[in-house]
């Protein structure tokens, strides 16, 4: 089989400055260095797009013996792990240091729930995208397949001022705002049957995919793929095995297919037992599920303008630290697989997305009810910057 070497994607560089000033610079799309653009949209957007400040000129730092201290309670869910808790502690240290003690963060572990944040049981929380999607289906948009070119595209788009403003307008009645979208890893394909570069490459291709999203399975099926659902942990062992595939459209007779393509996260790549020299590693980032730093809007609005600016800068630092950690680990796994012999391929993501969302797929695509064309176009507009 002829193999073409795919383009290599470099690991995302650390792109946040350690010292910055929140400003309401106008959005300039598709221009300039993407890393600098990401700095601007995050620092400006955390304050402006979430409507937590009036976007005035940068305030002076309070000083003097009469300075008061304000404290925000920050809940980190028990299931997020020690690394996430350590990052939250570093976030709190940064806030205290930069604010000169005028703002402190009380980091706690416990159940992180949207309702508790809305009630004011805490001022800050890390919430999974699935939690927010249960409250507002608009968040289901962010995990649709082939929405992002890569991790940088996801971060750039979801932390952009206009995207965040659009999202926060939707959840404003609940009294909650999103401050930062955090990349915590994406999903790739491994295949011995196809490079999966274009929509046509999915036709009649048996794929073992996670059961985390019925909409994702249906959309990949619309490309002509023979999608077979598996649990996350069962997928690596499914590679190169035979299973039953039930065709859509009311057909009831299952077919026996051989699974030669699987959906994996980077940490699972080493679990594939096949000869790496026979495999394509498709660096698709076809599903990314962000973790959101969220806030009780009223509580943050009550902060002084300087404390709001400190919070914005600390959000930028948290984003840089966590994404550097996740992306470095992910890239290390990809590099190791490539050294073992897997051929790295980058698909034509825009073509695949157009097939799904612009009506050029093999089968008619019934987009989910929550599909929001304006939000999709906003996210797509940042693709060339990533």
N, C-alpha and C positions, 0 to 999 in steps of 0.2 A: 504493500500500500504506500502510495506517495505521501510524504509528510512535508508540510511547509512549516518552517519555523515561525512561531507567532511573535508578535511584538512583546517586548518585556515592559512590565510596569514597575517603575521604581517605587520603593517604599516612600510613603508620605513623609516629608520632612517636618521637623518641629517648626510650626509656623506662627506660634503666638509669642509676642514680646513679653518680657517680664515687667515692663513698665509702659503703660499706655494711658490714653485719656479718652473717655467716651465722648463721642461727637456725633452730630447728626449730619454727616456728609451725605450729599445726594447720591443715590444709587447710580453707578455707571456700569452698565452691563456689557459683557463681552469685550472688555478693554482692560489692558494692564496685566501685571503679573498676578497669577491666581493666588499665590500665597499672600501677597500684600492685600489683595481683594478680600481674602478670607479674614484677615485681621480686621479690616475696616468693617465688614458687615457684621461680625460678631460683636465687637466693642460698641458699635453704634446701635445694633439691633437689640441687644439685651435691654437697653434702656428705652430706645425710641419705639421699636415695633411692639414691645409688650406694654407700651403706654405707662411705664413706671416713672416717667419724668417728663418735664416740659420741654426737654431738649434745649435748655438755655446754655449759655457759655459755661465752661468748666468752673465749678465752685472752688473756693479756697478751703483748705483743710482747717477744721476747728482746732483750737488750741487753748491752753490755759487751765488753771486749777478748777474752773467751774464746768469743765467738759463732762458730759454725761455719757454713760455707756448703754447702748441698746443691744439686746440679745435676740437672735433668731434661732429657733429650734429646728434642727435639720435631722430628719429621720431617714436612715439608710435601711432598707429592707433586709431582714435576716437572710434571705436567700441570695443576696448579691455577692457575698463572700468577703474574705479578709482584705483582698486587694482594693475592693471598692471602698471599704471602710477606711483603709489607710489613705486613699485619695481624698475622702471627705475630711479626714483629720488635717491633711495638708491644706485643703481648701480653707478650713477654719483658721489654721495658723496664718495663712496668707491674709485673710480678712483682718484679723487682729493686728498683724504687723503693719499693713498698709494704712489701716484706718487710725493707727496710733492709739488703739484701745476704745475708740468711739463706737465701734461695732464689733460684736463677738458672735460666734456661731457655736451653739451647743449641739454637738453631734451625738445622736442616739441611735441605737439599733431597735428594731421592732417591726411591727406590721405597717408597711407603707401603703396607704389606701387613699384614693382620690377623695372620697367622702370626708375623711379625717382632715385632709388638707383644706378642703372647702369650708369645713366647720371652724377652722382655726386651731385645731389640736396641735398643729405644727405650722411653721412658716415656710419651710423648704422640704422637699422630698425628691428622692430619685424614684421615678416610676417607669415601669416597662411600657413599651408601646402597646402591648396587649391590654394592659390595665386602662390606658387612656382610650383605647378603641372601644372598650365596653361602655364607656361613658359617652363618647361621641364617635360615631362611625367614620368621621373624616380621617381619624388617625389610621384606619385600615388602609388608606391610600399609600402610606409610607412603606408598606411591606409588599406591595404589588410587585410581580416579577419584572425584571429588566427595566426598572425605573431609573437606575443610576449607572453611570459608566464605571465607577469605582468608588472607593471609600472617600476620596477627596470630593467627588461630585456630591455624595450624600451630605457631607459636612458643610460644604459650601452652600448648597441649596437650602438645607433645613435650618441653618443658622443665618440665612440672609434676612435682612430687615423686612422685605415685602412678604416672604413666606411666613415668617413668624407672626407678623401682624395679621395676616389672613387667618392663621390658626387661632391666634388669641382672640380675634373677634368672634370666632365660632364658639369658644368656651368661656367667653366673658360672663355670661349669665350665671355660671357656677362660681365665679369669684376666684378663678385659678388662672395663672399665666404660665406658659412655658418660657424658660430662660435660655436653655441650651439643649441641643440635640447631640448626643454622644454616640459615636460609632463604637460598637463592641464586637464587630466581626461580621463577615458575610458568608454566603454559601457559594460553592463552586460545583462544577461537574467534573467527574472523571469518566473517561470513555475509552473503550477499545474499538469502537465502531464508527465514530464520527468526530470531526473537529468542532461541530456545532457552531460554526461561524455565522451562518445566515438562517433565516426562517426555514428554507427548504431542507436544511440539515436535520430538522426535527421530525420530518415526515416518516411515519412508521418506525420510529426509534423507541424501543422499550426503555423506560427510565424508572428507576426506583427513587421515589421522592418522599419526603417527610409528609406526615399527616397534619402538619401544623396549620394548613390553610386550604380549605376546600376550593376557594377562589383561585389560588395559585395552580392547583392541580387542573382545574377546568380550563384555565387560560393556556397552560402548556399543552393540554389536549387539543385546544383549538388550533395549535400549530401543526397538529397531526401526530404528535407524540403519543405513544402507548404508555400512559402513566400508570404505574403500579404503586399504591401507597404502602409505606413501611414506617415503623417507628424509627426515631433517630438512631438508637443504638443498634437496631437490626440491619441498617442499610449496608455497612461495610461487608458483612457476611453474605449479603444478597448478591454481590457482584459475581458474575459468571455462573449463576444458578438459573434453573428453569422455574417458572411460576405461571400462574393463571392471570390473564389479562381479560377484563370484561369490557368490551367495546361500548362506547356511549351510544345515544340515540335510540334506546329501547331494545337494542339487540341483547339477547339473554344468553347466547352461547359463548362461553369463555374460550379464549385461545391460549395455547401454551407458548410462552415467549421466553427467550433467554435474556437475562438482564446483563447488558454490556455497558450500561451507563448508569451512574449513581450520583445522587446529590449529597454533598458532604461539606462540613466545615473544615477549615485548614487542619485542626488538631486531629482529624480522623484520616488524613491522607495516608499515614503510615500503616493504617489497618487494612489497606487493600492488599490482598495476597497475591495478585497477579504480577507477572513480570513487568516492572516499570517501563522497560524499553518498548512495550507494546501499547502503552497508554498515552492518551492525551489528557492533560490537565487544563481544563477550560476555566480561565480566570474570569469568571462571568460576573461575580458579585450580583447574581440575579435576584437574590433576596437579602436585604439588610433590614434589621429590626432595631431602630435606635432606642437608646435609653435616654429619658428626658429628665433634666433638672427642672423641677416645677416649683412654683411659689404661690402662696396665698397673696393675691393681688393687693388686697387692702392693707395687709401688714407691710408689704414692701413699699407701697405708696406712702405710708406714714414715715418712712425713713427720710432723713435729710438728704439734700441733693448730693452732698459729698459721700455719704454712706451708700447711696445708690450707685455712684460712680465706682466706689470701691468694690461693691458687689459685682458690677459688670466686669471689672478687671479680674476679679477672682474667678468668675465663670470662664473667662478666656484661659486662665491658667489651668483650671480643672480640665477643660476640654483638651488642651495641648498635652497635659500629662497622661490622661487616660488613653487618648487616641494614639499617642506615641507608643504606649505600652501594648495596646491591642494590635496595632498595625505591625509593630516589630515582631511580635510572636507569630502573627499570621504569615508575615513575609518569610520568617525563618523556616516555617514548615513548608511553604511553597518552594523556597530555594533548595531545601533538603530533598524534596521530591524530584525537582529538576536535576539535581546532581545524581540521583539514583537512576535517571534515565527517562522520566516522563517528559513529554514534549509540551511546552507551555504554549497555549493558544489564547488569544484575546478575541472574543466574538465581535461582530458588527452589531453592537448593542442597539444603536439607533434604528437599524433596519428591523430588528426583532421587535422593538417597542412599537414601531410604526405598524407592523403586522398585527399586533395585539390591540393597540389603542386607536389606530387610524383606519381600521377596517380592511387591511390587506391580507389577513390570515387565510389559511387554507379553508377553514370552516368559519361560519359566521360566529362572531364573538359576542356573547351576551355579557357586557360589562356589568360589574356589581352595581347595585343601586347607589352605593356611596361614592362611585367614581365621580370625581370633580374635575371637569375639563380645565377650569381656570388654574387650579392648583397643579394639575399635571403640566400645563404649559409653563407655569412659573418654575417648576423643578427642572423641566427640560431646558429652559433658557440659561441655566447655569452649567450645562454639560460642556460647552466649549471652553469654559474657564477652568475646568478641573484638570 
